């Protein structure tokens, strides 16, 4: 889904370029094509930064969750073993 915005921004311009080639017309809107290219670069940079941010945040959250779960399990296991250590079953 992250590539949909860059693809959509360049697809419209490429449609006009190819239409002018196929219909033997001169394509003369190079300034607009430059603007679309700049928008494409900006959108690609922004999508990549948002993707890396969410990816690294997800990895950090999963690692922190595993760490907290392990500490909670080990602490409760130690507590239960310590309070029931001296109980003898006949």
PyMOL Python script that loads the backbone (N, CA, C, O; Angstrom):
from pymol import cmd

cmd.read_pdbstr("""\
ATOM      1  N   UNK A   1       0.822  -1.201   0.000  1.00  0.00           N
ATOM      2  CA  UNK A   1       0.000   0.000   0.000  1.00  0.00           C
ATOM      3  C   UNK A   1       0.861   1.259   0.000  1.00  0.00           C
ATOM      4  O   UNK A   1       0.415   2.312  -0.455  1.00  0.00           O
ATOM      5  N   UNK A   2       2.080   1.162   0.501  1.00  0.00           N
ATOM      6  CA  UNK A   2       2.931   2.338   0.545  1.00  0.00           C
ATOM      7  C   UNK A   2       3.355   2.827  -0.834  1.00  0.00           C
ATOM      8  O   UNK A   2       3.646   4.010  -1.006  1.00  0.00           O
ATOM      9  N   UNK A   3       3.392   1.942  -1.808  1.00  0.00           N
ATOM     10  CA  UNK A   3       3.786   2.329  -3.153  1.00  0.00           C
ATOM     11  C   UNK A   3       2.645   2.844  -4.005  1.00  0.00           C
ATOM     12  O   UNK A   3       2.864   3.243  -5.149  1.00  0.00           O
ATOM     13  N   UNK A   4       1.429   2.842  -3.471  1.00  0.00           N
ATOM     14  CA  UNK A   4       0.272   3.274  -4.252  1.00  0.00           C
ATOM     15  C   UNK A   4       0.315   4.771  -4.559  1.00  0.00           C
ATOM     16  O   UNK A   4      -0.009   5.172  -5.677  1.00  0.00           O
ATOM     17  N   UNK A   5       0.701   5.596  -3.605  1.00  0.00           N
ATOM     18  CA  UNK A   5       0.765   7.040  -3.844  1.00  0.00           C
ATOM     19  C   UNK A   5       1.838   7.419  -4.865  1.00  0.00           C
ATOM     20  O   UNK A   5       1.544   8.186  -5.782  1.00  0.00           O
ATOM     21  N   UNK A   6       3.064   6.918  -4.748  1.00  0.00           N
ATOM     22  CA  UNK A   6       4.041   7.251  -5.789  1.00  0.00           C
ATOM     23  C   UNK A   6       3.632   6.727  -7.166  1.00  0.00           C
ATOM     24  O   UNK A   6       3.824   7.405  -8.176  1.00  0.00           O
ATOM     25  N   UNK A   7       3.075   5.534  -7.201  1.00  0.00           N
ATOM     26  CA  UNK A   7       2.639   4.980  -8.474  1.00  0.00           C
ATOM     27  C   UNK A   7       1.526   5.819  -9.083  1.00  0.00           C
ATOM     28  O   UNK A   7       1.544   6.092 -10.283  1.00  0.00           O
ATOM     29  N   UNK A   8       0.563   6.229  -8.274  1.00  0.00           N
ATOM     30  CA  UNK A   8      -0.539   7.048  -8.777  1.00  0.00           C
ATOM     31  C   UNK A   8      -0.080   8.402  -9.276  1.00  0.00           C
ATOM     32  O   UNK A   8      -0.601   8.910 -10.269  1.00  0.00           O
ATOM     33  N   UNK A   9       0.901   8.998  -8.591  1.00  0.00           N
ATOM     34  CA  UNK A   9       1.359  10.327  -9.012  1.00  0.00           C
ATOM     35  C   UNK A   9       2.128  10.273 -10.324  1.00  0.00           C
ATOM     36  O   UNK A   9       2.032  11.199 -11.129  1.00  0.00           O
ATOM     37  N   UNK A  10       2.879   9.221 -10.553  1.00  0.00           N
ATOM     38  CA  UNK A  10       3.653   9.151 -11.793  1.00  0.00           C
ATOM     39  C   UNK A  10       2.841   8.519 -12.918  1.00  0.00           C
ATOM     40  O   UNK A  10       3.122   8.777 -14.089  1.00  0.00           O
ATOM     41  N   UNK A  11       1.845   7.700 -12.596  1.00  0.00           N
ATOM     42  CA  UNK A  11       1.063   7.024 -13.632  1.00  0.00           C
ATOM     43  C   UNK A  11       0.299   8.023 -14.489  1.00  0.00           C
ATOM     44  O   UNK A  11       0.220   7.855 -15.706  1.00  0.00           O
ATOM     45  N   UNK A  12      -0.257   9.043 -13.886  1.00  0.00           N
ATOM     46  CA  UNK A  12      -1.035  10.027 -14.633  1.00  0.00           C
ATOM     47  C   UNK A  12      -0.136  10.766 -15.628  1.00  0.00           C
ATOM     48  O   UNK A  12      -0.518  10.979 -16.778  1.00  0.00           O
ATOM     49  N   UNK A  13       1.034  11.145 -15.186  1.00  0.00           N
ATOM     50  CA  UNK A  13       1.943  11.861 -16.080  1.00  0.00           C
ATOM     51  C   UNK A  13       2.448  10.951 -17.188  1.00  0.00           C
ATOM     52  O   UNK A  13       2.543  11.376 -18.339  1.00  0.00           O
ATOM     53  N   UNK A  14       2.770   9.716 -16.862  1.00  0.00           N
ATOM     54  CA  UNK A  14       3.236   8.790 -17.891  1.00  0.00           C
ATOM     55  C   UNK A  14       2.121   8.481 -18.897  1.00  0.00           C
ATOM     56  O   UNK A  14       2.400   8.227 -20.069  1.00  0.00           O
ATOM     57  N   UNK A  15       0.891   8.500 -18.455  1.00  0.00           N
ATOM     58  CA  UNK A  15      -0.236   8.315 -19.366  1.00  0.00           C
ATOM     59  C   UNK A  15      -0.261   9.427 -20.419  1.00  0.00           C
ATOM     60  O   UNK A  15      -0.464   9.161 -21.603  1.00  0.00           O
ATOM     61  N   UNK A  16      -0.054  10.669 -19.984  1.00  0.00           N
ATOM     62  CA  UNK A  16      -0.039  11.790 -20.931  1.00  0.00           C
ATOM     63  C   UNK A  16       1.168  11.711 -21.865  1.00  0.00           C
ATOM     64  O   UNK A  16       1.046  12.020 -23.051  1.00  0.00           O
ATOM     65  N   UNK A  17       2.319  11.308 -21.357  1.00  0.00           N
ATOM     66  CA  UNK A  17       3.516  11.197 -22.193  1.00  0.00           C
ATOM     67  C   UNK A  17       3.307  10.131 -23.262  1.00  0.00           C
ATOM     68  O   UNK A  17       3.565  10.380 -24.440  1.00  0.00           O
ATOM     69  N   UNK A  18       2.848   8.960 -22.871  1.00  0.00           N
ATOM     70  CA  UNK A  18       2.657   7.884 -23.841  1.00  0.00           C
ATOM     71  C   UNK A  18       1.525   8.176 -24.814  1.00  0.00           C
ATOM     72  O   UNK A  18       1.593   7.775 -25.975  1.00  0.00           O
ATOM     73  N   UNK A  19       0.495   8.864 -24.362  1.00  0.00           N
ATOM     74  CA  UNK A  19      -0.590   9.241 -25.259  1.00  0.00           C
ATOM     75  C   UNK A  19      -0.088  10.208 -26.326  1.00  0.00           C
ATOM     76  O   UNK A  19      -0.484  10.114 -27.488  1.00  0.00           O
ATOM     77  N   UNK A  20       0.775  11.130 -25.936  1.00  0.00           N
ATOM     78  CA  UNK A  20       1.316  12.056 -26.937  1.00  0.00           C
ATOM     79  C   UNK A  20       2.233  11.333 -27.925  1.00  0.00           C
ATOM     80  O   UNK A  20       2.260  11.679 -29.106  1.00  0.00           O
ATOM     81  N   UNK A  21       2.980  10.339 -27.457  1.00  0.00           N
ATOM     82  CA  UNK A  21       3.820   9.569 -28.383  1.00  0.00           C
ATOM     83  C   UNK A  21       2.983   8.733 -29.336  1.00  0.00           C
ATOM     84  O   UNK A  21       3.274   8.682 -30.531  1.00  0.00           O
ATOM     85  N   UNK A  22       1.955   8.080 -28.827  1.00  0.00           N
ATOM     86  CA  UNK A  22       1.136   7.193 -29.660  1.00  0.00           C
ATOM     87  C   UNK A  22       0.295   7.963 -30.678  1.00  0.00           C
ATOM     88  O   UNK A  22       0.001   7.449 -31.758  1.00  0.00           O
ATOM     89  N   UNK A  23      -0.085   9.178 -30.343  1.00  0.00           N
ATOM     90  CA  UNK A  23      -0.898   9.984 -31.256  1.00  0.00           C
ATOM     91  C   UNK A  23      -0.055  10.937 -32.101  1.00  0.00           C
ATOM     92  O   UNK A  23      -0.599  11.825 -32.757  1.00  0.00           O
ATOM     93  N   UNK A  24       1.260  10.763 -32.092  1.00  0.00           N
ATOM     94  CA  UNK A  24       2.193  11.572 -32.873  1.00  0.00           C
ATOM     95  C   UNK A  24       2.034  13.060 -32.582  1.00  0.00           C
ATOM     96  O   UNK A  24       2.047  13.889 -33.492  1.00  0.00           O
ATOM     97  N   UNK A  25       1.884  13.381 -31.316  1.00  0.00           N
ATOM     98  CA  UNK A  25       1.807  14.774 -30.892  1.00  0.00           C
ATOM     99  C   UNK A  25       3.072  15.123 -30.119  1.00  0.00           C
ATOM    100  O   UNK A  25       3.775  14.241 -29.626  1.00  0.00           O
ATOM    101  N   UNK A  26       3.347  16.396 -30.022  1.00  0.00           N
ATOM    102  CA  UNK A  26       4.529  16.853 -29.292  1.00  0.00           C
ATOM    103  C   UNK A  26       4.144  17.057 -27.837  1.00  0.00           C
ATOM    104  O   UNK A  26       3.163  17.731 -27.520  1.00  0.00           O
ATOM    105  N   UNK A  27       4.934  16.464 -26.967  1.00  0.00           N
ATOM    106  CA  UNK A  27       4.711  16.651 -25.532  1.00  0.00           C
ATOM    107  C   UNK A  27       5.467  17.893 -25.108  1.00  0.00           C
ATOM    108  O   UNK A  27       6.692  17.931 -25.227  1.00  0.00           O
ATOM    109  N   UNK A  28       4.786  18.892 -24.625  1.00  0.00           N
ATOM    110  CA  UNK A  28       5.402  20.180 -24.330  1.00  0.00           C
ATOM    111  C   UNK A  28       5.215  20.619 -22.881  1.00  0.00           C
ATOM    112  O   UNK A  28       5.470  21.781 -22.565  1.00  0.00           O
ATOM    113  N   UNK A  29       4.783  19.739 -22.002  1.00  0.00           N
ATOM    114  CA  UNK A  29       4.519  20.122 -20.609  1.00  0.00           C
ATOM    115  C   UNK A  29       5.638  19.566 -19.715  1.00  0.00           C
ATOM    116  O   UNK A  29       5.378  18.843 -18.753  1.00  0.00           O
ATOM    117  N   UNK A  30       6.874  19.916 -20.049  1.00  0.00           N
ATOM    118  CA  UNK A  30       8.010  19.400 -19.289  1.00  0.00           C
ATOM    119  C   UNK A  30       8.077  19.981 -17.884  1.00  0.00           C
ATOM    120  O   UNK A  30       8.554  19.317 -16.963  1.00  0.00           O
ATOM    121  N   UNK A  31       7.615  21.190 -17.712  1.00  0.00           N
ATOM    122  CA  UNK A  31       7.593  21.786 -16.377  1.00  0.00           C
ATOM    123  C   UNK A  31       6.664  21.031 -15.443  1.00  0.00           C
ATOM    124  O   UNK A  31       6.985  20.811 -14.276  1.00  0.00           O
ATOM    125  N   UNK A  32       5.506  20.635 -15.966  1.00  0.00           N
ATOM    126  CA  UNK A  32       4.563  19.852 -15.160  1.00  0.00           C
ATOM    127  C   UNK A  32       5.133  18.473 -14.856  1.00  0.00           C
ATOM    128  O   UNK A  32       4.935  17.939 -13.765  1.00  0.00           O
ATOM    129  N   UNK A  33       5.845  17.898 -15.828  1.00  0.00           N
ATOM    130  CA  UNK A  33       6.465  16.592 -15.592  1.00  0.00           C
ATOM    131  C   UNK A  33       7.545  16.702 -14.516  1.00  0.00           C
ATOM    132  O   UNK A  33       7.697  15.796 -13.696  1.00  0.00           O
ATOM    133  N   UNK A  34       8.292  17.803 -14.513  1.00  0.00           N
ATOM    134  CA  UNK A  34       9.285  18.015 -13.457  1.00  0.00           C
ATOM    135  C   UNK A  34       8.606  18.152 -12.097  1.00  0.00           C
ATOM    136  O   UNK A  34       9.089  17.616 -11.099  1.00  0.00           O
ATOM    137  N   UNK A  35       7.492  18.868 -12.060  1.00  0.00           N
ATOM    138  CA  UNK A  35       6.737  19.013 -10.813  1.00  0.00           C
ATOM    139  C   UNK A  35       6.223  17.665 -10.322  1.00  0.00           C
ATOM    140  O   UNK A  35       6.288  17.374  -9.127  1.00  0.00           O
ATOM    141  N   UNK A  36       5.714  16.847 -11.230  1.00  0.00           N
ATOM    142  CA  UNK A  36       5.236  15.514 -10.851  1.00  0.00           C
ATOM    143  C   UNK A  36       6.398  14.652 -10.363  1.00  0.00           C
ATOM    144  O   UNK A  36       6.234  13.876  -9.421  1.00  0.00           O
ATOM    145  N   UNK A  37       7.559  14.776 -10.984  1.00  0.00           N
ATOM    146  CA  UNK A  37       8.726  14.016 -10.538  1.00  0.00           C
ATOM    147  C   UNK A  37       9.159  14.441  -9.141  1.00  0.00           C
ATOM    148  O   UNK A  37       9.510  13.599  -8.315  1.00  0.00           O
ATOM    149  N   UNK A  38       9.137  15.746  -8.874  1.00  0.00           N
ATOM    150  CA  UNK A  38       9.487  16.234  -7.534  1.00  0.00           C
ATOM    151  C   UNK A  38       8.482  15.737  -6.503  1.00  0.00           C
ATOM    152  O   UNK A  38       8.862  15.342  -5.401  1.00  0.00           O
ATOM    153  N   UNK A  39       7.205  15.758  -6.859  1.00  0.00           N
ATOM    154  CA  UNK A  39       6.172  15.221  -5.958  1.00  0.00           C
ATOM    155  C   UNK A  39       6.394  13.734  -5.728  1.00  0.00           C
ATOM    156  O   UNK A  39       6.231  13.247  -4.609  1.00  0.00           O
ATOM    157  N   UNK A  40       6.764  13.013  -6.775  1.00  0.00           N
ATOM    158  CA  UNK A  40       7.044  11.583  -6.641  1.00  0.00           C
ATOM    159  C   UNK A  40       8.190  11.338  -5.666  1.00  0.00           C
ATOM    160  O   UNK A  40       8.102  10.452  -4.817  1.00  0.00           O
ATOM    161  N   UNK A  41       9.254  12.107  -5.780  1.00  0.00           N
ATOM    162  CA  UNK A  41      10.403  11.936  -4.891  1.00  0.00           C
ATOM    163  C   UNK A  41      10.020  12.254  -3.451  1.00  0.00           C
ATOM    164  O   UNK A  41      10.400  11.520  -2.538  1.00  0.00           O
ATOM    165  N   UNK A  42       9.278  13.329  -3.235  1.00  0.00           N
ATOM    166  CA  UNK A  42       8.870  13.716  -1.885  1.00  0.00           C
ATOM    167  C   UNK A  42       7.952  12.674  -1.264  1.00  0.00           C
ATOM    168  O   UNK A  42       8.115  12.311  -0.099  1.00  0.00           O
ATOM    169  N   UNK A  43       6.988  12.193  -2.042  1.00  0.00           N
ATOM    170  CA  UNK A  43       6.057  11.185  -1.519  1.00  0.00           C
ATOM    171  C   UNK A  43       6.786   9.878  -1.221  1.00  0.00           C
ATOM    172  O   UNK A  43       6.498   9.223  -0.219  1.00  0.00           O
ATOM    173  N   UNK A  44       7.723   9.496  -2.080  1.00  0.00           N
ATOM    174  CA  UNK A  44       8.487   8.269  -1.832  1.00  0.00           C
ATOM    175  C   UNK A  44       9.322   8.392  -0.567  1.00  0.00           C
ATOM    176  O   UNK A  44       9.403   7.445   0.214  1.00  0.00           O
ATOM    177  N   UNK A  45       9.935   9.532  -0.358  1.00  0.00           N
ATOM    178  CA  UNK A  45      10.722   9.748   0.868  1.00  0.00           C
ATOM    179  C   UNK A  45       9.824   9.681   2.096  1.00  0.00           C
ATOM    180  O   UNK A  45      10.173   9.046   3.091  1.00  0.00           O
ATOM    181  N   UNK A  46       8.668  10.337   2.028  1.00  0.00           N
ATOM    182  CA  UNK A  46       7.755  10.345   3.182  1.00  0.00           C
ATOM    183  C   UNK A  46       7.214   8.954   3.490  1.00  0.00           C
ATOM    184  O   UNK A  46       7.125   8.571   4.657  1.00  0.00           O
ATOM    185  N   UNK A  47       6.856   8.199   2.467  1.00  0.00           N
ATOM    186  CA  UNK A  47       6.336   6.847   2.685  1.00  0.00           C
ATOM    187  C   UNK A  47       7.422   5.942   3.257  1.00  0.00           C
ATOM    188  O   UNK A  47       7.144   5.104   4.115  1.00  0.00           O
ATOM    189  N   UNK A  48       8.640   6.105   2.795  1.00  0.00           N
ATOM    190  CA  UNK A  48       9.735   5.283   3.310  1.00  0.00           C
ATOM    191  C   UNK A  48      10.032   5.605   4.766  1.00  0.00           C
ATOM    192  O   UNK A  48      10.245   4.702   5.575  1.00  0.00           O
ATOM    193  N   UNK A  49      10.046   6.905   5.105  1.00  0.00           N
ATOM    194  CA  UNK A  49      10.277   7.293   6.496  1.00  0.00           C
ATOM    195  C   UNK A  49       9.162   6.756   7.379  1.00  0.00           C
ATOM    196  O   UNK A  49       9.459   6.239   8.456  1.00  0.00           O
ATOM    197  N   UNK A  50       7.763   6.857   6.943  1.00  0.00           N
ATOM    198  CA  UNK A  50       6.668   6.357   7.768  1.00  0.00           C
ATOM    199  C   UNK A  50       6.763   4.852   7.949  1.00  0.00           C
ATOM    200  O   UNK A  50       6.457   4.314   9.013  1.00  0.00           O
ATOM    201  N   UNK A  51       7.235   4.119   6.780  1.00  0.00           N
ATOM    202  CA  UNK A  51       7.335   2.655   6.847  1.00  0.00           C
ATOM    203  C   UNK A  51       8.424   2.236   7.828  1.00  0.00           C
ATOM    204  O   UNK A  51       8.212   1.349   8.655  1.00  0.00           O
ATOM    205  N   UNK A  52       9.595   2.878   7.737  1.00  0.00           N
ATOM    206  CA  UNK A  52      10.672   2.555   8.675  1.00  0.00           C
ATOM    207  C   UNK A  52      10.269   2.875  10.110  1.00  0.00           C
ATOM    208  O   UNK A  52      10.585   2.116  11.027  1.00  0.00           O
ATOM    209  N   UNK A  53       9.583   3.978  10.309  1.00  0.00           N
ATOM    210  CA  UNK A  53       9.147   4.351  11.659  1.00  0.00           C
ATOM    211  C   UNK A  53       8.227   3.292  12.237  1.00  0.00           C
ATOM    212  O   UNK A  53       8.429   2.843  13.365  1.00  0.00           O
ATOM    213  N   UNK A  54       7.215   2.887  11.475  1.00  0.00           N
ATOM    214  CA  UNK A  54       6.283   1.879  11.983  1.00  0.00           C
ATOM    215  C   UNK A  54       6.959   0.524  12.149  1.00  0.00           C
ATOM    216  O   UNK A  54       6.650  -0.204  13.092  1.00  0.00           O
ATOM    217  N   UNK A  55       7.867   0.177  11.260  1.00  0.00           N
ATOM    218  CA  UNK A  55       8.577  -1.096  11.379  1.00  0.00           C
ATOM    219  C   UNK A  55       9.447  -1.163  12.624  1.00  0.00           C
ATOM    220  O   UNK A  55       9.406  -2.142  13.369  1.00  0.00           O
ATOM    221  N   UNK A  56      10.230  -0.121  12.844  1.00  0.00           N
ATOM    222  CA  UNK A  56      11.095  -0.108  14.026  1.00  0.00           C
ATOM    223  C   UNK A  56      10.281   0.025  15.317  1.00  0.00           C
ATOM    224  O   UNK A  56      10.651  -0.550  16.340  1.00  0.00           O
ATOM    225  N   UNK A  57       9.187   0.772  15.277  1.00  0.00           N
ATOM    226  CA  UNK A  57       8.326   0.872  16.451  1.00  0.00           C
ATOM    227  C   UNK A  57       7.688  -0.472  16.764  1.00  0.00           C
ATOM    228  O   UNK A  57       7.585  -0.855  17.929  1.00  0.00           O
ATOM    229  N   UNK A  58       7.258  -1.191  15.731  1.00  0.00           N
ATOM    230  CA  UNK A  58       6.679  -2.526  15.939  1.00  0.00           C
ATOM    231  C   UNK A  58       7.706  -3.479  16.544  1.00  0.00           C
ATOM    232  O   UNK A  58       7.389  -4.222  17.472  1.00  0.00           O
ATOM    233  N   UNK A  59       8.935  -3.463  16.024  1.00  0.00           N
ATOM    234  CA  UNK A  59       9.961  -4.346  16.580  1.00  0.00           C
ATOM    235  C   UNK A  59      10.279  -3.986  18.027  1.00  0.00           C
ATOM    236  O   UNK A  59      10.467  -4.875  18.858  1.00  0.00           O
ATOM    237  N   UNK A  60      10.341  -2.696  18.335  1.00  0.00           N
ATOM    238  CA  UNK A  60      10.607  -2.265  19.708  1.00  0.00           C
ATOM    239  C   UNK A  60       9.479  -2.698  20.633  1.00  0.00           C
ATOM    240  O   UNK A  60       9.739  -3.176  21.737  1.00  0.00           O
ATOM    241  N   UNK A  61       8.229  -2.540  20.200  1.00  0.00           N
ATOM    242  CA  UNK A  61       7.088  -2.914  21.041  1.00  0.00           C
ATOM    243  C   UNK A  61       7.041  -4.423  21.273  1.00  0.00           C
ATOM    244  O   UNK A  61       6.754  -4.872  22.383  1.00  0.00           O
ATOM    245  N   UNK A  62       7.321  -5.201  20.239  1.00  0.00           N
ATOM    246  CA  UNK A  62       7.343  -6.662  20.419  1.00  0.00           C
ATOM    247  C   UNK A  62       8.466  -7.084  21.371  1.00  0.00           C
ATOM    248  O   UNK A  62       8.255  -7.931  22.239  1.00  0.00           O
ATOM    249  N   UNK A  63       9.641  -6.505  21.215  1.00  0.00           N
ATOM    250  CA  UNK A  63      10.753  -6.828  22.119  1.00  0.00           C
ATOM    251  C   UNK A  63      10.456  -6.433  23.546  1.00  0.00           C
ATOM    252  O   UNK A  63      10.751  -7.189  24.472  1.00  0.00           O
ATOM    253  N   UNK A  64       9.870  -5.250  23.744  1.00  0.00           N
ATOM    254  CA  UNK A  64       9.525  -4.806  25.091  1.00  0.00           C
ATOM    255  C   UNK A  64       8.430  -5.689  25.696  1.00  0.00           C
ATOM    256  O   UNK A  64       8.463  -5.981  26.892  1.00  0.00           O
ATOM    257  N   UNK A  65       7.468  -6.112  24.884  1.00  0.00           N
ATOM    258  CA  UNK A  65       6.417  -7.005  25.375  1.00  0.00           C
ATOM    259  C   UNK A  65       6.966  -8.359  25.792  1.00  0.00           C
ATOM    260  O   UNK A  65       6.573  -8.905  26.823  1.00  0.00           O
ATOM    261  N   UNK A  66       7.882  -8.905  24.985  1.00  0.00           N
ATOM    262  CA  UNK A  66       8.507 -10.189  25.342  1.00  0.00           C
ATOM    263  C   UNK A  66       9.344 -10.042  26.602  1.00  0.00           C
ATOM    264  O   UNK A  66       9.326 -10.918  27.466  1.00  0.00           O
ATOM    265  N   UNK A  67      10.076  -8.943  26.712  1.00  0.00           N
ATOM    266  CA  UNK A  67      10.891  -8.702  27.911  1.00  0.00           C
ATOM    267  C   UNK A  67      10.021  -8.596  29.154  1.00  0.00           C
ATOM    268  O   UNK A  67      10.316  -9.227  30.169  1.00  0.00           O
ATOM    269  N   UNK A  68       8.947  -7.802  29.089  1.00  0.00           N
ATOM    270  CA  UNK A  68       8.068  -7.638  30.257  1.00  0.00           C
ATOM    271  C   UNK A  68       7.352  -8.939  30.607  1.00  0.00           C
ATOM    272  O   UNK A  68       7.171  -9.251  31.784  1.00  0.00           O
ATOM    273  N   UNK A  69       6.945  -9.698  29.591  1.00  0.00           N
ATOM    274  CA  UNK A  69       6.316 -10.987  29.852  1.00  0.00           C
ATOM    275  C   UNK A  69       7.264 -11.962  30.525  1.00  0.00           C
ATOM    276  O   UNK A  69       6.876 -12.678  31.448  1.00  0.00           O
ATOM    277  N   UNK A  70       8.511 -11.991  30.061  1.00  0.00           N
ATOM    278  CA  UNK A  70       9.503 -12.886  30.658  1.00  0.00           C
ATOM    279  C   UNK A  70       9.812 -12.487  32.093  1.00  0.00           C
ATOM    280  O   UNK A  70       9.917 -13.358  32.957  1.00  0.00           O
ATOM    281  N   UNK A  71       9.961 -11.203  32.371  1.00  0.00           N
ATOM    282  CA  UNK A  71      10.229 -10.743  33.732  1.00  0.00           C
ATOM    283  C   UNK A  71       9.042 -11.045  34.633  1.00  0.00           C
ATOM    284  O   UNK A  71       9.233 -11.475  35.771  1.00  0.00           O
ATOM    285  N   UNK A  72       7.831 -10.833  34.156  1.00  0.00           N
ATOM    286  CA  UNK A  72       6.642 -11.146  34.955  1.00  0.00           C
ATOM    287  C   UNK A  72       6.527 -12.628  35.258  1.00  0.00           C
ATOM    288  O   UNK A  72       6.220 -13.011  36.387  1.00  0.00           O
ATOM    289  N   UNK A  73       6.773 -13.470  34.253  1.00  0.00           N
ATOM    290  CA  UNK A  73       6.709 -14.913  34.467  1.00  0.00           C
ATOM    291  C   UNK A  73       7.784 -15.373  35.449  1.00  0.00           C
ATOM    292  O   UNK A  73       7.494 -16.132  36.373  1.00  0.00           O
ATOM    293  N   UNK A  74       9.006 -14.925  35.257  1.00  0.00           N
ATOM    294  CA  UNK A  74      10.079 -15.351  36.154  1.00  0.00           C
ATOM    295  C   UNK A  74       9.862 -14.847  37.574  1.00  0.00           C
ATOM    296  O   UNK A  74      10.133 -15.569  38.534  1.00  0.00           O
ATOM    297  N   UNK A  75       9.381 -13.626  37.718  1.00  0.00           N
ATOM    298  CA  UNK A  75       9.115 -13.095  39.057  1.00  0.00           C
ATOM    299  C   UNK A  75       8.001 -13.849  39.764  1.00  0.00           C
ATOM    300  O   UNK A  75       8.131 -14.180  40.943  1.00  0.00           O
ATOM    301  N   UNK A  76       6.913 -14.122  39.066  1.00  0.00           N
ATOM    302  CA  UNK A  76       5.810 -14.853  39.704  1.00  0.00           C
ATOM    303  C   UNK A  76       6.201 -16.302  39.976  1.00  0.00           C
ATOM    304  O   UNK A  76       5.800 -16.869  40.992  1.00  0.00           O
ATOM    305  N   UNK A  77       6.980 -16.909  39.079  1.00  0.00           N
ATOM    306  CA  UNK A  77       7.437 -18.283  39.306  1.00  0.00           C
ATOM    307  C   UNK A  77       8.344 -18.338  40.534  1.00  0.00           C
ATOM    308  O   UNK A  77       8.213 -19.245  41.356  1.00  0.00           O
ATOM    309  N   UNK A  78       9.255 -17.384  40.668  1.00  0.00           N
ATOM    310  CA  UNK A  78      10.128 -17.334  41.836  1.00  0.00           C
ATOM    311  C   UNK A  78       9.331 -17.117  43.114  1.00  0.00           C
ATOM    312  O   UNK A  78       9.613 -17.741  44.136  1.00  0.00           O
ATOM    313  N   UNK A  79       8.335 -16.235  43.063  1.00  0.00           N
ATOM    314  CA  UNK A  79       7.500 -15.960  44.227  1.00  0.00           C
ATOM    315  C   UNK A  79       6.720 -17.200  44.660  1.00  0.00           C
ATOM    316  O   UNK A  79       6.701 -17.535  45.845  1.00  0.00           O
ATOM    317  N   UNK A  80       6.089 -17.871  43.730  1.00  0.00           N
ATOM    318  CA  UNK A  80       5.288 -19.061  44.067  1.00  0.00           C
ATOM    319  C   UNK A  80       6.183 -20.168  44.595  1.00  0.00           C
ATOM    320  O   UNK A  80       5.804 -20.836  45.557  1.00  0.00           O
ATOM    321  N   UNK A  81       7.345 -20.392  44.015  1.00  0.00           N
ATOM    322  CA  UNK A  81       8.247 -21.441  44.501  1.00  0.00           C
ATOM    323  C   UNK A  81       8.779 -21.106  45.900  1.00  0.00           C
ATOM    324  O   UNK A  81       8.980 -22.004  46.718  1.00  0.00           O
ATOM    325  N   UNK A  82       9.003 -19.837  46.168  1.00  0.00           N
ATOM    326  CA  UNK A  82       9.532 -19.455  47.465  1.00  0.00           C
ATOM    327  C   UNK A  82       8.479 -19.604  48.572  1.00  0.00           C
ATOM    328  O   UNK A  82       8.812 -20.047  49.672  1.00  0.00           O
ATOM    329  N   UNK A  83       7.210 -19.243  48.303  1.00  0.00           N
ATOM    330  CA  UNK A  83       6.213 -19.327  49.373  1.00  0.00           C
ATOM    331  C   UNK A  83       5.748 -20.752  49.606  1.00  0.00           C
ATOM    332  O   UNK A  83       5.270 -21.075  50.694  1.00  0.00           O
ATOM    333  N   UNK A  84       5.882 -21.621  48.593  1.00  0.00           N
ATOM    334  CA  UNK A  84       5.464 -23.021  48.781  1.00  0.00           C
ATOM    335  C   UNK A  84       6.644 -23.947  48.987  1.00  0.00           C
ATOM    336  O   UNK A  84       6.482 -25.161  48.860  1.00  0.00           O
ATOM    337  N   UNK A  85       7.813 -23.438  49.296  1.00  0.00           N
ATOM    338  CA  UNK A  85       9.008 -24.278  49.442  1.00  0.00           C
ATOM    339  C   UNK A  85       8.933 -25.174  50.671  1.00  0.00           C
ATOM    340  O   UNK A  85       9.401 -26.311  50.614  1.00  0.00           O
ATOM    341  N   UNK A  86       8.375 -24.715  51.759  1.00  0.00           N
ATOM    342  CA  UNK A  86       8.409 -25.457  53.028  1.00  0.00           C
ATOM    343  C   UNK A  86       7.139 -26.291  53.255  1.00  0.00           C
ATOM    344  O   UNK A  86       6.992 -26.874  54.330  1.00  0.00           O
ATOM    345  N   UNK A  87       6.236 -26.367  52.303  1.00  0.00           N
ATOM    346  CA  UNK A  87       5.018 -27.157  52.472  1.00  0.00           C
ATOM    347  C   UNK A  87       5.323 -28.595  52.065  1.00  0.00           C
ATOM    348  O   UNK A  87       5.832 -28.863  50.976  1.00  0.00           O
ATOM    349  N   UNK A  88       4.992 -29.517  52.984  1.00  0.00           N
ATOM    350  CA  UNK A  88       5.235 -30.950  52.734  1.00  0.00           C
ATOM    351  C   UNK A  88       3.909 -31.631  52.499  1.00  0.00           C
ATOM    352  O   UNK A  88       2.945 -31.390  53.225  1.00  0.00           O
ATOM    353  N   UNK A  89       3.851 -32.470  51.502  1.00  0.00           N
ATOM    354  CA  UNK A  89       2.639 -33.253  51.203  1.00  0.00           C
ATOM    355  C   UNK A  89       2.887 -34.689  51.674  1.00  0.00           C
ATOM    356  O   UNK A  89       3.922 -35.292  51.390  1.00  0.00           O
ATOM    357  N   UNK A  90       1.889 -35.214  52.409  1.00  0.00           N
ATOM    358  CA  UNK A  90       2.045 -36.591  52.893  1.00  0.00           C
ATOM    359  C   UNK A  90       1.397 -37.572  51.999  1.00  0.00           C
ATOM    360  O   UNK A  90       1.438 -38.773  52.267  1.00  0.00           O
TER     361      UNK A  90
END
""", "prot")
cmd.dss("prot")
cmd.show_as("cartoon", "prot")
cmd.util.cbc("prot")
cmd.orient("prot")
